[in-house]
Amino acid sequence: MNEKITKLKELIANSSNIVFFGGAGVSTESGIPDFRSKDGLYNQKYKYPPEQILSHTFFMNKTEEFYKFYKEKLNSLDYMPNITHIKLAELEKQGKLKAVITQNIDGLHQKAGSKNVLELHGSVLRNYCMKCNKFYDAKFVFTSKGVPKCECGGIIKPDVVLYEEGLDDSVLTQSVNYIHKADLMIIAGTSLTVNPASSLVRYYNGNKLVLINRDTTLYDSFANLVINESLGNVFSVI
């Protein structure tokens, strides 16, 4: 394993246009639960299946039940960035890392200092009134009683991509452009099973594709370097 991490360090040292693509595994070491592991949210028992709760239809029809789950399980305000978030912010500051593309909605990359973060699935930090479009921060939403309401009376919705909703075209386009131009692409903490996000990997044209994940993924055979290790163990020595 040390040889593989040494190889990754060499790749980073010899690259000037790095793109990082991350999933839930990037934030689990900060204490934020993922969705699909055996201890993840999707394998816990609730009144309704989490996949149903986190859908557009459920939000519209059972808004109060949606917010009960959302406030209890998706509040990331008290969590802190881990070594992976911090190292990525450092690489960006050095001018090597050009973009962080994330499937996470917790805002920890920004909290660590990263500036160019493309959030495929939105963010809990942004919330909007569905009636007048006024912005509300996460603290307002998570500390509100019941369904958070705007001063105009409208329901406030998190700027998070729910099931049945499409990804933001602008974010997708920017992600494709960064990936297409990258000389090194690092994919970490994701099983690459969620489309259309996982399909973005296909836009990488280089020969330095690195996959870092505890478990194997469907894209391992396409990678030039596969590291089956915790992200903290890898990035703590980068």
C-alpha positions as CSV (number, residue, x, y, z in Angstrom):
1,M,0.0,0.0,0.0
2,N,2.9,2.4,0.8
3,E,4.1,1.9,-2.8
4,K,0.7,3.0,-4.1
5,I,0.6,6.1,-1.9
6,T,4.2,7.0,-3.0
7,K,3.0,6.7,-6.6
8,L,0.1,9.0,-5.9
9,K,2.4,11.6,-4.4
10,E,4.6,11.4,-7.5
11,L,1.5,11.9,-9.7
12,I,0.4,14.9,-7.7
13,A,4.0,16.4,-7.8
14,N,4.1,16.0,-11.6
15,S,0.6,17.3,-12.3
16,S,-0.6,20.9,-12.7
17,N,-4.2,20.4,-13.6
18,I,-5.8,18.1,-11.0
19,V,-9.5,17.5,-10.6
20,F,-10.9,15.8,-7.5
21,F,-14.2,13.9,-7.7
22,G,-15.6,12.9,-4.3
23,G,-18.5,11.1,-2.7
24,A,-19.9,10.4,0.7
25,G,-16.7,8.6,1.8
26,V,-14.9,12.0,1.9
27,S,-17.1,13.2,4.8
28,T,-17.6,10.0,6.8
29,E,-14.3,10.5,8.6
30,S,-15.8,13.8,9.8
31,G,-18.6,11.8,11.4
32,I,-21.2,12.4,8.7
33,P,-23.0,9.1,7.9
34,D,-23.1,8.0,4.3
35,F,-26.2,6.6,2.6
36,R,-25.5,3.1,1.1
37,S,-23.1,1.3,3.5
38,K,-24.4,-1.2,6.0
39,D,-24.5,1.5,8.6
40,G,-25.7,4.2,6.2
41,L,-29.0,6.1,6.2
42,Y,-30.6,3.8,3.6
43,N,-30.2,0.7,5.8
44,Q,-31.8,2.3,8.9
45,K,-35.5,1.9,9.8
46,Y,-37.8,4.8,9.5
47,K,-41.5,5.4,9.1
48,Y,-40.9,5.8,5.4
49,P,-37.9,4.6,3.3
50,P,-35.2,7.4,3.1
51,E,-35.2,7.2,-0.7
52,Q,-38.9,8.0,-0.6
53,I,-38.5,10.8,2.0
54,L,-35.8,12.4,-0.1
55,S,-37.9,12.7,-3.2
56,H,-39.5,15.7,-4.8
57,T,-43.0,14.1,-4.5
58,F,-42.6,13.4,-0.8
59,F,-41.3,16.9,-0.2
60,M,-44.3,18.4,-1.9
61,N,-46.9,16.1,-0.4
62,K,-45.5,15.4,3.1
63,T,-43.4,18.4,3.8
64,E,-43.6,18.1,7.6
65,E,-42.4,14.5,7.5
66,F,-39.6,15.5,5.1
67,Y,-38.3,18.1,7.4
68,K,-38.4,15.8,10.5
69,F,-36.0,13.5,8.7
70,Y,-34.0,16.3,7.0
71,K,-33.3,18.2,10.3
72,E,-32.4,15.1,12.2
73,K,-30.2,13.4,9.6
74,L,-28.8,16.0,7.2
75,N,-27.7,18.8,9.6
76,S,-23.9,19.1,8.9
77,L,-23.4,22.5,10.6
78,D,-21.6,21.1,13.7
79,Y,-19.2,18.9,11.7
80,M,-15.7,19.9,10.9
81,P,-13.5,19.2,7.8
82,N,-11.2,16.2,8.0
83,I,-7.6,15.8,6.6
84,T,-8.9,15.0,3.1
85,H,-10.9,18.3,2.9
86,I,-7.9,20.2,4.3
87,K,-5.3,18.7,2.0
88,L,-7.5,19.4,-1.1
89,A,-7.8,23.0,0.0
90,E,-4.0,23.2,0.3
91,L,-3.5,21.7,-3.2
92,E,-5.9,24.3,-4.6
93,K,-4.0,27.1,-2.9
94,Q,-0.8,25.7,-4.5
95,G,-2.5,26.1,-7.9
96,K,-2.4,22.4,-8.6
97,L,-6.0,21.5,-7.9
98,K,-8.3,23.3,-10.3
99,A,-11.7,22.0,-9.1
100,V,-13.4,19.8,-6.5
101,I,-16.5,18.1,-7.8
102,T,-18.6,16.6,-5.0
103,Q,-21.7,14.6,-4.6
104,N,-21.9,15.8,-0.9
105,I,-24.2,18.5,0.3
106,D,-22.5,19.3,3.6
107,G,-20.4,22.3,2.7
108,L,-17.2,20.9,4.4
109,H,-15.0,21.5,1.4
110,Q,-15.8,25.2,1.6
111,K,-15.3,25.1,5.4
112,A,-11.8,23.7,4.8
113,G,-11.0,26.6,2.5
114,S,-11.6,25.2,-1.0
115,K,-12.9,27.9,-3.4
116,N,-13.9,26.2,-6.6
117,V,-16.3,23.5,-5.4
118,L,-18.9,22.1,-7.9
119,E,-21.7,20.6,-5.9
120,L,-23.5,18.1,-8.1
121,H,-26.3,17.5,-5.6
122,G,-26.6,21.0,-4.1
123,S,-26.0,22.1,-0.6
124,V,-27.8,22.3,2.8
125,L,-26.1,25.7,3.2
126,R,-28.5,27.3,0.6
127,N,-32.2,27.5,1.0
128,Y,-34.9,29.4,-0.9
129,C,-38.5,30.4,-0.5
130,M,-40.5,28.6,-3.1
131,K,-42.8,31.6,-3.4
132,C,-40.6,34.7,-3.5
133,N,-37.1,33.0,-3.9
134,K,-35.7,34.8,-0.9
135,F,-32.4,33.2,0.4
136,Y,-32.2,31.6,3.9
137,D,-29.1,30.1,5.5
138,A,-28.9,26.6,6.9
139,K,-29.1,27.7,10.6
140,F,-32.5,29.3,10.0
141,V,-33.8,26.1,8.4
142,F,-32.4,23.7,11.0
143,T,-33.5,25.7,14.0
144,S,-37.0,26.5,12.7
145,K,-40.0,24.8,14.2
146,G,-41.8,22.4,11.9
147,V,-41.8,23.4,8.3
148,P,-39.5,26.5,7.8
149,K,-41.5,29.4,6.3
150,C,-40.5,32.6,4.6
151,E,-41.7,36.0,5.9
152,C,-43.9,36.1,2.8
153,G,-45.6,32.8,4.0
154,G,-44.0,30.6,1.4
155,I,-42.3,27.2,2.2
156,I,-38.5,27.2,2.2
157,K,-36.8,24.5,0.2
158,P,-33.2,23.3,0.6
159,D,-31.1,23.8,-2.5
160,V,-30.5,20.1,-2.6
161,V,-31.2,17.8,-5.5
162,L,-33.9,15.4,-4.5
163,Y,-34.9,12.2,-6.2
164,E,-37.0,13.0,-9.3
165,E,-35.1,16.3,-9.8
166,G,-32.5,16.9,-12.4
167,L,-28.9,18.1,-11.7
168,D,-28.1,21.7,-12.4
169,D,-27.0,22.0,-16.1
170,S,-24.5,24.7,-15.3
171,V,-22.7,22.6,-12.6
172,L,-22.7,19.6,-14.9
173,T,-21.2,21.5,-17.8
174,Q,-18.5,23.0,-15.7
175,S,-17.7,19.6,-14.2
176,V,-17.4,18.1,-17.7
177,N,-15.1,20.9,-18.8
178,Y,-12.7,20.6,-15.8
179,I,-12.6,16.8,-16.1
180,H,-11.9,17.0,-19.9
181,K,-8.9,19.3,-19.3
182,A,-7.5,17.5,-16.3
183,D,-4.0,15.9,-16.4
184,L,-4.7,14.0,-13.2
185,M,-8.1,13.0,-11.9
186,I,-8.6,11.6,-8.4
187,I,-11.8,9.9,-7.6
188,A,-12.3,9.1,-3.9
189,G,-14.9,8.0,-1.4
190,T,-17.5,6.9,-3.9
191,S,-18.8,3.6,-5.2
192,L,-19.6,5.3,-8.6
193,T,-23.0,3.8,-8.7
194,V,-25.1,7.0,-8.8
195,N,-25.9,8.4,-12.2
196,P,-25.6,10.8,-13.8
197,A,-22.8,11.8,-11.5
198,S,-20.8,8.6,-11.9
199,S,-20.9,8.9,-15.7
200,L,-18.8,12.1,-15.6
201,V,-15.7,9.8,-15.2
202,R,-16.1,9.0,-18.9
203,Y,-15.1,12.5,-19.9
204,Y,-11.6,12.1,-18.5
205,N,-9.2,11.6,-21.4
206,G,-5.8,11.4,-19.6
207,N,-3.8,8.5,-18.4
208,K,-3.6,9.4,-14.7
209,L,-6.9,8.2,-13.3
210,V,-6.7,7.4,-9.6
211,L,-9.4,5.6,-7.6
212,I,-9.3,5.7,-3.8
213,N,-12.0,3.8,-2.0
214,R,-12.3,1.1,0.7
215,D,-14.3,-1.2,-1.6
216,T,-13.9,-2.0,-5.3
217,T,-15.9,-0.1,-7.9
218,L,-17.1,-0.8,-11.4
219,Y,-14.5,1.6,-12.7
220,D,-11.4,0.0,-11.1
221,S,-10.4,-1.6,-14.4
222,F,-10.3,1.8,-16.1
223,A,-8.0,3.3,-13.4
224,N,-4.2,3.7,-13.7
225,L,-3.9,3.5,-9.9
226,V,-6.4,1.9,-7.4
227,I,-5.9,2.4,-3.7
228,N,-8.3,0.4,-1.4
229,E,-7.6,2.4,1.8
230,S,-9.3,4.9,4.0
231,L,-9.0,8.5,2.7
232,G,-7.6,9.7,6.0
233,N,-4.7,7.2,5.8
234,V,-3.9,8.3,2.2
235,F,-4.3,12.1,2.5
236,S,-2.5,12.3,5.9
237,V,0.7,11.5,4.1
238,I,0.2,13.3,0.8
